[in-house]
Amino acid sequence: MGKDYYQILGVTRNSSDEEIKKAYRKLALSYHPDRNHGNKEAEEKFKEINEAYSVLGDSEKRRRYDRYGTADEHGSVFDFGFSRNFDDIFGDFFGDIFSGGTRGRRTRKGEDLRYNLELEFEEAVFGVEKEIEIPKEERCPACGGSRIQPGFQPVPCPQCNGRGQVRYTQGFFTINRTCDHCNGEGYVVKDPCKNCKGRGYIRTKKKIKLTIPPGVDSDSRLKVRGEGAQGPHDSVPGDLFVVLKVKEHPIFDRDGDNIFVHAEVSFPTLCLGGQIKVPTLDGEATLEIAPGTHPEKIYRIKGKGVPKTNGYGRGDQFVRLHVSVPTDLTDKQRHLLEELAKEMRNGETSATRKGFREKMRDFFEWRE
């Protein structure tokens, strides 16, 4: 027996067809010429791997190889009448991973662009129309992106004869590679376009109108198709991604679809109950404070938060109460506070409490 194909693929004689296929795939990816340009050792190893798989990957050839040490009745492991070429075998495994696949070229695309856009808090909450101006590379209107001066014809690439690909034959299989002389275009430019200086595109600025939907937040991204960089003449433009940054608000804090705000309330209102005005995204709202409310209590106002991005409803607003403490007391106010403190220390009857509430109203009248 000549070469040990099982050893070449790193499998045993008892390996299943699936195990052999998996081993071949791994080795072929590792030693493929497109990944090892100019590496003769890798190229020879790649030939050896494919030679081994052409035998072990065929059940009948494998049976003859196991029995006679050869793949056919004539003492040769090579099957020159092999019905499937290498493009078919390799394409079954890898599709269009490598350039030059026999399944046709994919549509090429220009690079995607990024634009950072800052929004006011209210703009992000309720949505807004914006117009931005971006630097852009657009296909040259004179040559249509071909890079050739109008009135002149392209010259077929002498290296690939206009195919855009170069075919290499290695033993019983072939490999197609993108032509490095014309970059796969199939032609070379002898008479460059004067308008774009042979680049195929011109630099310009473009205004784009954006519709910012309600409920967006910082790091939200808007995709504008076809407004990215222009690629080669036979490609489609990339996309533009607008990344949003929302400014902070002096009053409102945001967490997802909910809004949080602090509201000051006087001590007598906490004790006696009453109403206070609180800011919301839609203007002022009235909040009912029950008698005996504790400081730091949180109230929930349903439906006063941020509109949901799916268009269904809004979040809520949460209001945390803080006690406002007067710092510039008059003599009368100080006297009443001292009386209040004394009565709270000594305890009161129900009737006393009633009179005391009236005193509190008098004391805090200047606050209301």
VEXDREN-2710 file (C-alpha; in Angstrom, 1 decimal):
% VEXDREN-2710
k/r/px/py/pz
1/MET/0.0/0.0/0.0
2/GLY/1.2/3.5/-0.9
3/LYS/-0.1/6.5/1.0
4/ASP/-2.1/6.0/4.2
5/TYR/-5.1/8.0/3.4
6/TYR/-6.6/7.4/6.9
7/GLN/-3.5/8.9/8.5
8/ILE/-3.5/11.9/6.1
9/LEU/-7.0/12.8/7.2
10/GLY/-6.3/11.9/10.8
11/VAL/-9.0/9.2/11.1
12/THR/-9.1/5.5/11.8
13/ARG/-10.2/2.7/9.5
14/ASN/-13.3/2.3/11.7
15/SER/-14.3/5.9/11.2
16/SER/-17.8/6.6/9.8
17/ASP/-18.4/8.5/6.6
18/GLU/-19.5/11.5/8.6
19/GLU/-16.3/11.5/10.7
20/ILE/-14.2/11.3/7.5
21/LYS/-16.2/14.2/6.0
22/LYS/-15.8/16.3/9.1
23/ALA/-12.0/15.6/9.2
24/TYR/-11.6/16.5/5.6
25/ARG/-13.6/19.7/6.0
26/LYS/-11.4/20.8/8.9
27/LEU/-8.1/20.1/7.1
28/ALA/-9.3/21.6/3.8
29/LEU/-10.2/24.9/5.5
30/SER/-6.8/25.0/7.3
31/TYR/-4.7/24.3/4.2
32/HIS/-6.8/25.9/1.5
33/PRO/-4.5/28.0/-0.9
34/ASP/-6.7/31.1/-0.4
35/ARG/-5.6/31.1/3.3
36/ASN/-2.0/30.2/2.5
37/HIS/-0.9/32.4/-0.4
38/GLY/2.6/31.4/-1.6
39/ASN/3.0/28.6/0.9
40/LYS/4.1/25.6/-1.3
41/GLU/4.1/23.2/1.7
42/ALA/0.4/24.0/2.5
43/GLU/-0.4/23.7/-1.2
44/GLU/1.1/20.2/-1.4
45/LYS/-0.7/19.2/1.8
46/PHE/-4.0/20.5/0.4
47/LYS/-3.5/18.3/-2.7
48/GLU/-2.7/15.3/-0.5
49/ILE/-5.9/15.9/1.6
50/ASN/-8.1/16.1/-1.5
51/GLU/-6.5/13.0/-2.9
52/ALA/-7.2/11.1/0.3
53/TYR/-10.8/12.3/0.4
54/SER/-11.5/11.5/-3.2
55/VAL/-10.9/7.9/-2.2
56/LEU/-12.2/7.7/1.4
57/GLY/-15.2/9.9/0.6
58/ASP/-16.5/7.4/-2.0
59/SER/-17.8/4.2/-0.4
60/GLU/-16.9/1.9/-3.4
61/LYS/-13.4/3.4/-3.7
62/ARG/-12.9/3.1/0.0
63/ARG/-13.9/-0.6/0.0
64/ARG/-11.4/-1.4/-2.8
65/TYR/-8.7/0.7/-1.0
66/ASP/-9.3/-1.2/2.3
67/ARG/-9.1/-4.5/0.5
68/TYR/-6.4/-4.1/-2.1
69/GLY/-4.6/-0.9/-1.1
70/THR/-5.8/0.7/-4.3
71/ALA/-9.0/2.4/-5.4
72/ASP/-9.6/0.6/-8.7
73/GLU/-9.0/-2.7/-10.5
74/HIS/-6.0/-1.3/-12.4
75/GLY/-3.8/-0.6/-9.5
76/SER/-4.3/3.2/-9.4
77/VAL/-6.0/5.1/-6.6
78/PHE/-6.7/8.0/-9.0
79/ASP/-10.0/8.0/-10.8
80/PHE/-9.4/10.1/-13.9
81/GLY/-13.0/9.4/-14.9
82/PHE/-14.2/11.0/-11.7
83/SER/-17.7/12.4/-12.5
84/ARG/-17.6/15.4/-10.0
85/ASN/-14.8/18.0/-10.1
86/PHE/-13.3/19.6/-7.1
87/ASP/-15.5/22.7/-7.3
88/ASP/-18.5/20.4/-6.7
89/ILE/-16.9/18.6/-3.8
90/PHE/-15.6/21.7/-2.1
91/GLY/-18.7/23.7/-2.8
92/ASP/-20.8/21.1/-1.1
93/PHE/-19.0/21.8/2.1
94/PHE/-18.1/25.5/2.0
95/GLY/-20.4/27.1/-0.6
96/ASP/-19.0/30.6/-1.3
97/ILE/-16.6/30.9/1.7
98/PHE/-13.7/31.2/-0.7
99/SER/-13.7/33.5/-3.7
100/GLY/-14.2/31.9/-7.0
101/GLY/-16.9/29.5/-6.0
102/THR/-18.9/28.0/-8.8
103/ARG/-22.2/29.2/-7.4
104/GLY/-21.8/32.7/-8.8
105/ARG/-20.6/35.9/-7.2
106/ARG/-22.4/37.6/-4.4
107/THR/-23.5/41.2/-4.9
108/ARG/-20.8/43.4/-3.5
109/LYS/-21.7/46.2/-1.1
110/GLY/-20.1/49.4/0.0
111/GLU/-19.1/50.1/3.6
112/ASP/-21.7/51.1/6.2
113/LEU/-21.4/54.5/7.7
114/ARG/-22.1/55.8/11.3
115/TYR/-23.5/59.2/12.2
116/ASN/-23.9/60.3/15.9
117/LEU/-27.0/62.5/16.5
118/GLU/-27.8/64.3/19.8
119/LEU/-31.5/64.7/20.8
120/GLU/-33.2/66.8/23.4
121/PHE/-34.9/64.8/26.1
122/GLU/-38.4/65.7/24.9
123/GLU/-37.5/64.9/21.3
124/ALA/-36.5/61.4/22.3
125/VAL/-39.7/61.0/24.3
126/PHE/-42.2/62.2/21.7
127/GLY/-40.3/61.8/18.5
128/VAL/-39.2/64.4/16.0
129/GLU/-38.3/65.1/12.4
130/LYS/-34.6/65.8/11.8
131/GLU/-32.5/66.7/8.8
132/ILE/-28.8/65.8/8.9
133/GLU/-26.0/66.5/6.4
134/ILE/-23.4/63.8/5.9
135/PRO/-20.2/63.6/3.8
136/LYS/-20.8/61.0/1.2
137/GLU/-19.1/59.3/-1.7
138/GLU/-21.5/58.9/-4.6
139/ARG/-21.1/57.1/-7.9
140/CYS/-19.6/59.4/-10.5
141/PRO/-22.4/60.7/-12.7
142/ALA/-20.0/61.0/-15.7
143/CYS/-18.7/57.4/-15.8
144/GLY/-21.4/55.7/-13.8
145/GLY/-18.8/54.3/-11.5
146/SER/-16.9/52.4/-14.2
147/ARG/-13.9/54.8/-13.8
148/ILE/-13.5/55.0/-17.6
149/GLN/-13.7/58.2/-19.5
150/PRO/-17.0/58.4/-21.4
151/GLY/-16.5/57.5/-25.0
152/PHE/-13.8/55.0/-24.3
153/GLN/-14.1/51.2/-23.8
154/PRO/-12.8/49.0/-21.0
155/VAL/-9.8/46.9/-21.8
156/PRO/-10.2/43.2/-20.9
157/CYS/-7.9/42.1/-18.1
158/PRO/-4.9/40.3/-19.7
159/GLN/-4.5/38.1/-16.7
160/CYS/-8.0/36.6/-16.4
161/ASN/-9.2/37.4/-20.0
162/GLY/-12.1/39.4/-18.7
163/ARG/-13.5/36.6/-16.4
164/GLY/-12.6/38.4/-13.2
165/GLN/-11.3/35.0/-11.9
166/VAL/-8.2/33.0/-12.5
167/ARG/-8.5/29.2/-12.5
168/TYR/-5.7/27.0/-11.2
169/THR/-5.6/23.4/-12.1
170/GLN/-4.0/21.1/-9.4
171/GLY/-4.0/17.5/-10.4
172/PHE/-7.6/16.4/-10.9
173/PHE/-9.3/19.4/-9.4
174/THR/-9.4/23.1/-10.1
175/ILE/-9.6/26.2/-7.9
176/ASN/-11.0/29.6/-8.9
177/ARG/-9.5/32.8/-7.4
178/THR/-10.4/36.4/-7.7
179/CYS/-8.0/38.0/-10.2
180/ASP/-5.6/40.2/-8.3
181/HIS/-4.8/42.2/-11.4
182/CYS/-8.3/43.6/-11.9
183/ASN/-9.7/42.9/-8.5
184/GLY/-12.4/40.7/-10.0
185/GLU/-13.8/43.3/-12.3
186/GLY/-12.7/41.6/-15.5
187/TYR/-11.2/44.8/-17.1
188/VAL/-8.5/47.3/-16.5
189/VAL/-8.8/51.1/-17.0
190/LYS/-6.6/52.6/-19.7
191/ASP/-8.5/55.9/-20.0
192/PRO/-9.5/57.1/-16.5
193/CYS/-12.6/59.3/-16.1
194/LYS/-11.5/63.0/-15.8
195/ASN/-14.5/63.9/-13.6
196/CYS/-13.6/61.5/-10.8
197/LYS/-10.0/61.0/-11.7
198/GLY/-10.5/57.3/-12.2
199/ARG/-11.9/56.6/-8.7
200/GLY/-15.5/55.8/-9.8
201/TYR/-17.0/58.1/-7.2
202/ILE/-17.1/61.8/-6.2
203/ARG/-17.1/63.3/-2.7
204/THR/-20.1/65.3/-1.9
205/LYS/-22.5/66.2/0.9
206/LYS/-26.1/65.0/1.2
207/LYS/-29.0/66.1/3.3
208/ILE/-31.1/63.3/4.7
209/LYS/-34.5/63.6/6.5
210/LEU/-35.0/61.4/9.5
211/THR/-38.1/60.5/11.3
212/ILE/-37.2/59.8/14.9
213/PRO/-40.0/57.6/16.5
214/PRO/-41.3/58.3/20.0
215/GLY/-39.6/56.4/22.9
216/VAL/-36.0/56.2/21.6
217/ASP/-33.2/56.3/24.1
218/SER/-29.4/56.8/24.0
219/ASP/-27.6/54.2/21.9
220/SER/-30.8/53.5/19.8
221/ARG/-29.8/53.0/16.2
222/LEU/-31.7/54.0/13.1
223/LYS/-30.8/52.2/9.8
224/VAL/-31.1/54.2/6.6
225/ARG/-30.7/51.7/3.7
226/GLY/-28.5/52.7/0.8
227/GLU/-27.0/55.8/2.3
228/GLY/-23.7/54.4/3.2
229/ALA/-20.4/54.5/1.3
230/GLN/-20.4/53.7/-2.4
231/GLY/-18.5/50.5/-3.4
232/PRO/-17.2/49.4/-6.8
233/HIS/-19.3/50.3/-9.8
234/ASP/-21.1/46.9/-9.9
235/SER/-21.9/47.0/-6.2
236/VAL/-24.7/48.5/-4.1
237/PRO/-24.1/51.3/-1.5
238/GLY/-23.8/50.4/2.2
239/ASP/-26.2/51.5/4.8
240/LEU/-26.1/54.5/7.2
241/PHE/-26.5/53.9/10.9
242/VAL/-27.6/56.9/13.0
243/VAL/-26.7/56.4/16.7
244/LEU/-28.7/58.5/19.1
245/LYS/-27.5/60.3/22.2
246/VAL/-30.2/61.8/24.5
247/LYS/-29.4/64.8/26.6
248/GLU/-30.2/64.7/30.3
249/HIS/-33.2/66.6/31.7
250/PRO/-32.9/69.0/34.7
251/ILE/-36.1/67.6/36.3
252/PHE/-36.9/64.2/34.9
253/ASP/-34.9/61.0/35.2
254/ARG/-35.7/58.1/32.9
255/ASP/-35.4/54.4/33.3
256/GLY/-36.8/52.6/30.2
257/ASP/-40.4/53.7/29.7
258/ASN/-40.8/55.1/33.2
259/ILE/-40.1/58.7/34.4
260/PHE/-38.9/59.6/37.9
261/VAL/-39.3/63.0/39.5
262/HIS/-38.9/64.6/43.0
263/ALA/-41.6/66.8/44.4
264/GLU/-41.3/69.1/47.5
265/VAL/-44.2/69.1/50.0
266/SER/-44.6/71.1/53.1
267/PHE/-44.8/69.5/56.6
268/PRO/-48.4/70.6/57.3
269/THR/-49.5/69.1/54.0
270/LEU/-48.0/65.8/54.9
271/CYS/-49.7/66.0/58.3
272/LEU/-53.1/67.4/57.3
273/GLY/-53.4/66.2/53.7
274/GLY/-53.9/68.4/50.6
275/GLN/-53.0/68.8/47.0
276/ILE/-49.7/69.6/45.3
277/LYS/-48.7/70.3/41.7
278/VAL/-46.1/68.1/40.1
279/PRO/-44.5/68.4/36.7
280/THR/-45.1/65.7/34.0
281/LEU/-44.1/65.3/30.4
282/ASP/-47.5/66.6/29.5
283/GLY/-47.6/69.6/31.9
284/GLU/-48.6/70.0/35.5
285/ALA/-50.7/67.3/37.3
286/THR/-52.4/67.5/40.6
287/LEU/-51.4/64.9/43.3
288/GLU/-53.7/64.2/46.3
289/ILE/-51.7/63.9/49.5
290/ALA/-53.5/61.9/52.2
291/PRO/-53.3/63.0/55.9
292/GLY/-50.4/61.5/57.7
293/THR/-48.3/60.8/54.6
294/HIS/-44.7/60.0/55.4
295/PRO/-41.8/61.7/53.7
296/GLU/-40.1/59.8/50.8
297/LYS/-43.4/58.2/49.9
298/ILE/-43.5/57.3/46.2
299/TYR/-46.6/58.0/44.1
300/ARG/-47.3/56.4/40.8
301/ILE/-49.1/58.3/38.0
302/LYS/-50.1/55.7/35.3
303/GLY/-49.6/56.6/31.7
304/LYS/-47.5/59.6/32.2
305/GLY/-44.2/58.0/31.2
306/VAL/-42.4/57.5/27.9
307/PRO/-44.4/56.2/24.8
308/LYS/-43.5/52.6/24.1
309/THR/-41.5/52.1/20.9
310/ASN/-43.9/49.4/19.8
311/GLY/-46.7/52.0/19.7
312/TYR/-48.8/50.4/22.5
313/GLY/-49.3/52.7/25.5
314/ARG/-46.9/54.6/27.7
315/GLY/-44.9/53.9/30.8
316/ASP/-45.6/55.5/34.2
317/GLN/-44.3/58.4/36.2
318/PHE/-43.1/58.0/39.8
319/VAL/-43.1/60.9/42.2
320/ARG/-41.0/60.8/45.4
321/LEU/-42.0/63.3/48.1
322/HIS/-39.4/65.4/49.9
323/VAL/-40.2/67.7/52.8
324/SER/-39.4/71.3/52.3
325/VAL/-37.9/72.8/55.5
326/PRO/-38.2/76.6/56.1
327/THR/-34.9/78.3/57.1
328/ASP/-36.0/81.9/57.7
329/LEU/-38.5/81.8/60.5
330/THR/-40.2/84.8/62.1
331/ASP/-40.5/85.0/65.9
332/LYS/-44.2/83.9/65.7
333/GLN/-43.3/80.9/63.6
334/ARG/-40.5/79.9/65.9
335/HIS/-42.8/80.2/68.9
336/LEU/-45.5/78.0/67.3
337/LEU/-42.9/75.4/66.4
338/GLU/-41.6/75.3/69.9
339/GLU/-45.2/74.9/71.1
340/LEU/-45.7/72.1/68.6
341/ALA/-42.6/70.3/69.7
342/LYS/-43.6/70.7/73.4
343/GLU/-47.1/69.3/72.8
344/MET/-45.7/66.4/70.7
345/ARG/-43.4/65.5/73.6
346/ASN/-46.0/65.7/76.3
347/GLY/-48.8/63.9/74.4
348/GLU/-52.3/65.1/73.6
349/THR/-56.0/64.2/73.9
350/SER/-58.1/64.0/70.7
351/ALA/-59.6/67.4/71.5
352/THR/-56.1/68.9/71.9
353/ARG/-55.0/67.4/68.6
354/LYS/-57.9/69.1/66.9
355/GLY/-56.9/72.5/68.3
356/PHE/-53.3/71.8/67.4
357/ARG/-54.2/71.2/63.8
358/GLU/-55.8/74.6/63.6
359/LYS/-52.6/76.1/65.1
360/MET/-50.5/74.3/62.5
361/ARG/-52.7/75.7/59.7
362/ASP/-52.1/79.2/61.1
363/PHE/-48.4/78.6/61.4
364/PHE/-47.9/77.3/57.9
365/GLU/-50.3/79.6/56.2
366/TRP/-47.3/81.6/54.9
367/ARG/-46.1/78.4/53.2
368/GLU/-49.4/77.6/51.4
END
